């Protein structure tokens, strides 16, 4: 699967020796880099993929900075701060262990956009590997700790570090033994927190489902409640998604992460915030009180960032727990950013996380995944528009139909061979009826 979310495939059927070499070569031909920053999560397949990519890059005379096991936003931040030409993060994010992926990063740490992906596909179809015409002059630099610290420092600059340190927060972290296992505890220690590390060993396999949903985090919630932690954070394998855990509620909806993080930067001189079409309307509820405008982009970090740049947005993100602060070097979904902003909000409001969550509007949302094989997507969209004619359709990304107090969104996933059906309403009963009606049509065709 190739999209603005990267190149994803199963191991070894989708990503194998030949395809990895071809994708790396197409990446080189597309961007013609001089220096490439590499990072990966802790998947067993990550090391051999990294070694293959490194070999191809070095053979072309390209300098390589290898960060080892780190969060995706750290790779993006290092590309920007070091002025490297490009970066590659080897991670399939929330996909199961059998998957892996290239997340392709261009100049200034931005993910490849559609134009760059189209160019990559062009070079991939040419299927030619051009050997260097001279002896390559390349270098390999391993685990650039100072550059990783530069990412942490860009996050710390956005919050009141001294106020957070005074609170001496006790924080529980479930990094799913992934890319955030080392960097996230380090950030928290620099914020003066006592850290309870759970599943923070990148030498071990994922102990739960990679996607940090409340269902997958039931054991994590129980483990946190055995401690005196005041707040908990759970990550996906490449640490660009963030889910909150509270002492009383345990894991809560990932949809709360973004609006609570955004509250940390209020009041802001900026006017616009960007979220995607599948994100909860509680962001509009929160921002309307501050006189802010919320705009919606197509799903995918690259699409949200592109809209943020165009609209000069002061904040943005996605409802899957992805927080985007344009003032942080990663300028993309960044769990470090979300963690720092939420602790900043707690310190500023002098309030516990449970109380802050109670202040937020209630979320009634359901997310369903349906296998796409055999589905006539165009027929599904037509019948949905015909059946829900009273709503306002938006076809920017799949089909989103909005009503006064509810909406649903149906689209093909960028990362899995499925259709995603997401619905939200102001009451549980309205949500149940809406998702049932929409699913009936989607499953029929």
C-alpha positions as CSV (number, residue, x, y, z in Angstrom):
1,X,0.0,0.0,0.0
2,X,1.5,3.3,-1.2
3,X,0.0,6.7,-0.1
4,X,1.0,9.9,1.7
5,X,1.1,7.6,4.8
6,X,4.1,5.8,3.3
7,X,4.9,2.4,1.8
8,X,3.4,-0.4,3.8
9,X,3.5,-4.2,3.3
10,X,3.5,-7.5,5.1
11,X,6.7,-9.3,5.8
12,X,7.9,-11.0,3.6
13,X,5.2,-11.0,1.0
14,X,4.9,-7.2,0.5
15,X,8.3,-6.0,1.7
16,X,11.1,-8.3,0.7
17,X,14.7,-8.0,-0.4
18,X,13.8,-6.9,-4.0
19,X,11.0,-4.5,-3.1
20,X,13.0,-2.8,-0.4
21,X,15.9,-2.2,-2.8
22,X,13.5,-0.9,-5.5
23,X,11.6,1.4,-3.1
24,X,14.8,2.8,-1.7
25,X,16.2,3.5,-5.1
26,X,12.9,5.2,-6.2
27,X,13.1,7.3,-3.1
28,X,16.7,8.4,-4.0
29,X,15.7,9.1,-7.6
30,X,12.8,11.2,-6.4
31,X,14.5,13.4,-3.9
32,X,18.2,13.2,-4.8
33,X,19.4,13.5,-1.2
34,X,22.8,14.3,0.2
35,X,22.1,13.2,3.8
36,X,19.3,10.9,5.0
37,X,18.2,10.4,8.6
38,X,17.0,6.9,9.5
39,X,15.0,5.7,12.4
40,X,12.9,2.6,13.2
41,X,10.5,1.2,15.7
42,X,11.2,-2.1,17.5
43,X,9.6,-4.6,15.0
44,X,11.8,-7.6,14.4
45,X,11.9,-6.8,10.7
46,X,13.1,-3.3,11.3
47,X,16.8,-4.1,11.6
48,X,17.2,-5.9,8.4
49,X,15.2,-3.3,6.5
50,X,17.3,-0.5,8.0
51,X,20.5,-2.4,7.0
52,X,19.3,-2.8,3.4
53,X,18.3,0.8,3.1
54,X,21.6,2.0,4.6
55,X,23.6,-0.1,2.2
56,X,21.7,1.3,-0.8
57,X,22.2,4.9,0.4
58,X,25.9,4.4,1.1
59,X,26.4,2.8,-2.3
60,X,25.1,6.0,-3.9
61,X,27.4,8.3,-1.9
62,X,24.7,9.5,0.4
63,X,25.5,10.3,4.1
64,X,23.4,8.4,6.6
65,X,22.5,9.4,10.2
66,X,21.1,6.4,12.0
67,X,19.1,7.2,15.1
68,X,18.2,3.6,16.0
69,X,14.9,3.0,17.7
70,X,13.1,6.3,18.1
71,X,9.7,7.9,17.6
72,X,8.7,9.0,14.1
73,X,8.4,12.6,15.2
74,X,12.1,12.5,16.4
75,X,13.2,11.5,12.9
76,X,11.2,14.4,11.4
77,X,12.6,16.8,14.0
78,X,16.2,15.8,13.3
79,X,15.7,16.2,9.6
80,X,14.7,19.8,10.2
81,X,17.1,20.7,12.9
82,X,20.1,19.1,11.1
83,X,19.1,20.5,7.7
84,X,19.3,17.0,6.3
85,X,17.9,16.4,2.8
86,X,15.5,13.7,3.8
87,X,14.6,11.0,6.3
88,X,13.0,7.5,6.4
89,X,11.2,6.1,9.4
90,X,10.8,2.3,9.3
91,X,7.5,1.6,11.1
92,X,4.1,0.4,10.2
93,X,2.7,2.5,13.1
94,X,-0.5,0.8,14.5
95,X,-0.5,-2.1,12.0
96,X,0.1,-5.6,13.4
97,X,3.6,-7.0,13.9
98,X,3.6,-8.8,10.5
99,X,3.5,-5.4,8.7
100,X,6.3,-2.8,8.3
101,X,6.6,0.4,6.3
102,X,8.7,3.2,5.0
103,X,7.5,6.6,6.2
104,X,9.1,9.0,3.7
105,X,10.3,12.4,4.9
106,X,11.4,15.3,2.7
107,X,13.0,18.7,3.3
108,X,12.3,20.4,6.6
109,X,10.9,17.2,8.1
110,X,7.7,17.1,6.2
111,X,6.2,13.8,5.0
112,X,6.1,13.2,1.3
113,X,3.0,14.9,-0.3
114,X,1.0,13.5,-3.2
115,X,3.2,15.1,-5.8
116,X,6.3,13.4,-4.3
117,X,4.5,10.1,-4.0
118,X,3.5,10.3,-7.7
119,X,7.1,11.0,-8.6
120,X,8.3,8.0,-6.5
121,X,5.8,5.8,-8.3
122,X,7.1,7.0,-11.7
123,X,10.7,6.1,-10.7
124,X,9.4,2.8,-9.3
125,X,7.9,1.9,-12.6
126,X,11.2,2.6,-14.4
127,X,12.6,-0.1,-12.2
128,X,16.2,0.8,-12.8
129,X,19.0,0.9,-10.3
130,X,21.8,3.2,-11.5
131,X,25.2,2.4,-9.9
132,X,27.4,5.4,-8.9
133,X,29.7,6.5,-11.7
134,X,32.6,7.0,-9.2
135,X,33.7,5.7,-5.8
136,X,31.1,7.0,-3.4
137,X,32.1,9.3,-0.6
138,X,29.6,8.5,2.1
139,X,29.5,8.3,5.9
140,X,27.4,6.4,8.5
141,X,26.8,8.2,11.8
142,X,25.1,6.0,14.5
143,X,22.7,7.2,17.2
144,X,23.1,11.0,17.2
145,X,22.1,11.6,20.8
146,X,22.6,15.4,20.6
147,X,20.2,15.5,17.7
148,X,17.6,13.5,19.6
149,X,18.0,15.9,22.5
150,X,17.3,18.8,20.0
151,X,13.9,17.4,19.4
152,X,13.2,17.2,23.2
153,X,14.4,20.8,23.6
154,X,12.1,22.0,20.9
155,X,9.2,20.5,22.8
156,X,10.4,21.9,26.2
157,X,10.5,25.4,24.7
158,X,6.7,25.3,24.1
159,X,5.7,24.7,27.7
160,X,6.3,26.2,31.2
161,X,9.0,23.7,32.3
162,X,9.5,25.2,35.8
163,X,5.8,25.1,36.6
164,X,5.6,21.4,35.5
165,X,8.7,20.6,37.5
166,X,7.2,22.2,40.7
167,X,4.3,19.7,40.5
168,X,6.6,16.7,40.5
169,X,4.1,14.6,38.6
170,X,4.1,10.8,38.8
171,X,3.6,9.5,35.3
172,X,2.9,6.0,33.9
173,X,4.1,5.3,30.4
174,X,3.1,2.3,28.2
175,X,5.4,2.5,25.1
176,X,4.3,-0.9,23.7
177,X,8.1,-1.7,23.7
178,X,8.3,0.5,20.6
179,X,10.0,3.6,19.3
180,X,9.1,5.8,22.3
181,X,10.5,3.4,24.9
182,X,13.6,5.5,25.6
183,X,12.8,9.0,24.4
184,X,9.5,9.5,26.2
185,X,10.9,8.6,29.7
186,X,13.8,10.9,29.0
187,X,11.5,13.8,28.1
188,X,9.5,13.2,31.3
189,X,12.6,13.1,33.5
190,X,13.6,16.5,32.0
191,X,10.2,17.7,33.1
192,X,10.9,16.7,36.7
193,X,8.5,13.7,36.6
194,X,8.8,10.4,38.4
195,X,8.3,7.8,35.6
196,X,6.7,4.4,35.9
197,X,7.9,2.6,32.8
198,X,5.7,-0.2,31.5
199,X,6.5,-2.0,28.2
200,X,9.4,0.3,27.6
201,X,11.9,-2.3,26.5
202,X,12.5,-2.1,22.7
203,X,14.3,-5.5,22.8
204,X,11.0,-7.2,23.5
205,X,8.0,-7.8,21.2
206,X,4.7,-5.8,21.4
207,X,2.8,-7.0,24.5
208,X,-0.6,-5.8,23.2
209,X,-2.3,-4.8,20.0
210,X,-0.2,-2.0,18.5
211,X,-3.0,0.5,18.2
212,X,-3.6,2.1,21.6
213,X,-7.4,1.8,21.8
214,X,-9.1,1.7,25.2
215,X,-9.9,-2.0,24.5
216,X,-6.2,-2.8,23.9
217,X,-5.2,-0.8,27.1
218,X,-7.3,-2.7,29.6
219,X,-4.3,-4.4,31.2
220,X,-2.3,-1.2,31.0
221,X,-5.1,0.6,32.9
222,X,-5.1,-2.1,35.6
223,X,-1.3,-1.8,36.0
224,X,-1.4,2.0,36.2
225,X,-4.0,1.8,39.0
226,X,-1.6,-0.3,41.0
227,X,0.7,2.7,41.2
228,X,0.2,6.2,42.6
229,X,0.6,7.7,39.1
230,X,-1.4,10.9,38.5
231,X,-1.6,10.4,34.8
232,X,-0.7,7.8,32.2
233,X,0.3,7.9,28.5
234,X,0.1,5.0,26.1
235,X,1.7,5.1,22.6
236,X,1.7,3.2,19.3
237,X,4.9,1.6,18.1
238,X,6.3,4.7,16.5
239,X,5.0,7.1,19.1
240,X,3.1,9.5,16.9
241,X,-0.2,8.6,18.6
242,X,-1.0,9.3,22.2
243,X,-3.8,8.0,24.5
244,X,-4.4,9.3,28.0
245,X,-5.0,7.3,31.1
246,X,-6.5,8.7,34.3
247,X,-6.3,7.3,37.8
248,X,-10.1,6.7,37.9
249,X,-11.2,6.2,34.3
250,X,-8.2,4.3,33.0
251,X,-7.7,4.6,29.2
252,X,-10.0,7.2,27.7
253,X,-10.9,7.9,24.1
254,X,-8.0,9.0,21.9
255,X,-10.2,11.8,20.7
256,X,-9.6,13.7,23.9
257,X,-5.8,14.0,23.3
258,X,-5.9,16.7,20.7
259,X,-8.4,19.2,22.2
260,X,-6.8,18.9,25.6
261,X,-3.3,19.5,24.1
262,X,-4.6,22.5,22.1
263,X,-5.9,24.0,25.4
264,X,-2.3,24.3,26.5
265,X,-1.5,27.0,23.9
266,X,-4.7,29.0,24.5
267,X,-5.1,31.9,24.4
268,X,-3.2,32.0,21.1
269,X,-2.7,34.8,18.7
270,X,-3.5,32.4,15.9
271,X,-7.1,32.1,14.6
272,X,-7.2,28.7,12.8
273,X,-6.9,25.1,13.9
274,X,-6.9,22.2,11.4
275,X,-8.2,18.7,12.0
276,X,-9.2,15.9,9.7
277,X,-12.6,14.9,8.5
278,X,-12.7,11.9,10.9
279,X,-12.0,13.9,14.1
280,X,-14.5,14.6,16.8
281,X,-16.5,17.8,16.8
282,X,-15.5,18.5,20.4
283,X,-12.6,20.4,18.9
284,X,-15.0,22.9,17.4
285,X,-16.8,23.0,20.8
286,X,-13.6,23.8,22.7
287,X,-12.2,26.3,20.1
288,X,-15.5,28.2,19.6
289,X,-15.3,29.3,23.2
290,X,-12.0,31.0,22.4
291,X,-13.2,32.6,19.2
292,X,-11.2,30.2,17.0
293,X,-12.0,28.6,13.6
294,X,-11.6,24.9,13.0
295,X,-10.9,23.8,9.5
296,X,-11.0,20.1,8.2
297,X,-8.6,18.4,5.8
298,X,-8.4,15.0,4.3
299,X,-7.3,12.2,6.6
300,X,-3.5,11.7,6.9
301,X,-0.8,13.7,8.6
302,X,0.6,15.1,5.4
303,X,-2.8,16.4,4.4
304,X,-3.4,18.1,7.8
305,X,0.1,19.7,7.7
306,X,-0.4,20.9,4.2
307,X,-3.7,22.6,5.2
308,X,-2.0,24.0,8.3
309,X,0.8,25.6,6.3
310,X,-1.7,27.0,3.8
311,X,-3.9,28.5,6.5
312,X,-1.1,29.5,8.9
313,X,-2.8,27.4,11.6
314,X,-1.6,27.8,15.2
315,X,-2.4,24.1,16.0
316,X,-3.7,20.9,14.4
317,X,-3.9,17.2,14.5
318,X,-6.0,14.1,14.1
319,X,-8.5,12.4,16.4
320,X,-6.4,9.2,16.6
321,X,-4.3,10.8,19.3
322,X,-2.1,12.8,16.9
323,X,-1.0,16.3,18.1
324,X,0.6,18.7,15.7
325,X,2.2,21.9,17.0
326,X,3.8,23.9,14.2
327,X,6.3,25.5,16.6
328,X,7.9,22.1,17.4
329,X,10.6,20.9,15.0
330,X,8.7,17.7,14.1
331,X,5.8,19.7,12.7
332,X,3.7,16.5,12.6
333,X,1.9,14.1,14.9
334,X,4.1,14.0,18.0
335,X,3.4,12.2,21.3
336,X,6.2,14.2,23.0
337,X,4.3,17.4,22.1
338,X,1.0,16.0,23.4
339,X,2.6,14.8,26.7
340,X,4.3,18.1,27.3
341,X,1.2,20.2,26.5
342,X,-1.2,18.1,28.7
343,X,1.2,18.3,31.7
344,X,1.5,22.0,31.0
345,X,-2.3,22.3,31.1
346,X,-2.5,20.4,34.3
347,X,0.1,22.6,35.9
348,X,-1.4,25.8,34.7
349,X,-5.0,24.9,35.8
350,X,-3.7,23.3,39.0
351,X,-6.0,20.4,38.3
352,X,-5.8,16.6,38.0
353,X,-6.4,14.9,34.7
354,X,-9.7,13.4,35.8
355,X,-11.1,16.8,36.6
356,X,-9.9,18.2,33.3
357,X,-11.5,15.3,31.3
358,X,-14.8,15.9,33.2
359,X,-14.8,19.5,32.0
360,X,-14.7,18.3,28.3
361,X,-17.8,17.5,26.3
362,X,-18.9,13.9,26.3
363,X,-17.8,11.9,23.2
364,X,-20.3,9.5,21.5
365,X,-18.3,8.1,18.6
366,X,-17.9,4.7,17.0
367,X,-15.2,3.5,14.6
368,X,-15.8,0.4,12.4
369,X,-13.4,-1.4,10.0
370,X,-14.8,-3.4,7.1
371,X,-12.7,-5.4,4.6
372,X,-12.6,-3.6,1.3
373,X,-12.2,-6.7,-0.9
374,X,-15.2,-7.2,-3.2
375,X,-16.7,-3.8,-2.3
376,X,-18.0,-1.4,-5.0
377,X,-17.0,1.8,-3.2
378,X,-18.5,4.2,-5.8
379,X,-21.9,2.4,-5.4
380,X,-21.6,2.6,-1.6
381,X,-21.1,6.3,-1.8
382,X,-24.0,6.9,-4.2
383,X,-26.4,4.9,-2.0
384,X,-25.2,6.7,1.1
385,X,-25.9,10.1,-0.5
386,X,-29.3,8.9,-1.7
387,X,-30.3,7.5,1.7
388,X,-28.9,10.4,3.8
389,X,-30.1,13.2,1.5
390,X,-31.0,15.5,4.5
391,X,-27.3,15.8,5.4
392,X,-24.5,17.9,3.9
393,X,-22.1,15.7,1.8
394,X,-18.3,16.3,1.7
395,X,-16.3,14.3,-0.9
396,X,-12.9,15.7,-0.1
397,X,-11.8,12.3,1.2
398,X,-14.2,9.4,0.7
399,X,-17.7,10.6,1.8
400,X,-18.5,12.5,4.9
401,X,-22.2,13.5,5.6
402,X,-22.9,16.1,8.3
403,X,-26.1,16.8,10.1
404,X,-26.9,19.4,12.8
405,X,-25.8,17.2,15.7
406,X,-24.1,14.2,14.1
407,X,-21.9,13.1,11.2
408,X,-20.4,10.0,9.6
409,X,-17.4,9.4,7.4
410,X,-16.7,6.5,5.1
411,X,-13.3,6.2,3.4
412,X,-10.7,3.7,2.2
413,X,-7.8,3.5,4.7
414,X,-4.4,4.8,3.7
415,X,-2.7,2.1,5.9
416,X,-4.8,-1.1,5.7
417,X,-7.0,-2.8,3.0
418,X,-10.2,-1.8,4.7
419,X,-13.1,0.7,4.6
420,X,-13.3,2.9,7.7
421,X,-16.7,3.9,8.9
422,X,-16.7,6.6,11.7
423,X,-19.7,8.2,13.2
424,X,-20.3,10.7,16.0
425,X,-23.5,12.1,17.6
426,X,-24.6,14.1,20.6
427,X,-26.2,11.1,22.2
428,X,-25.6,7.4,22.5
429,X,-29.0,6.5,21.0
430,X,-28.5,8.8,18.0
431,X,-25.0,7.3,17.4
432,X,-26.4,3.8,17.5
433,X,-29.0,4.6,14.9
434,X,-26.6,6.5,12.6
435,X,-23.9,3.8,12.6
436,X,-26.4,1.0,12.1
437,X,-28.0,2.7,9.1
438,X,-24.6,3.6,7.5
439,X,-23.1,0.2,8.1
440,X,-26.2,-1.6,6.6
441,X,-25.5,0.2,3.3
442,X,-21.7,-0.2,3.4
443,X,-21.9,-4.0,4.1
444,X,-24.6,-4.5,1.4
445,X,-22.4,-3.4,-1.5
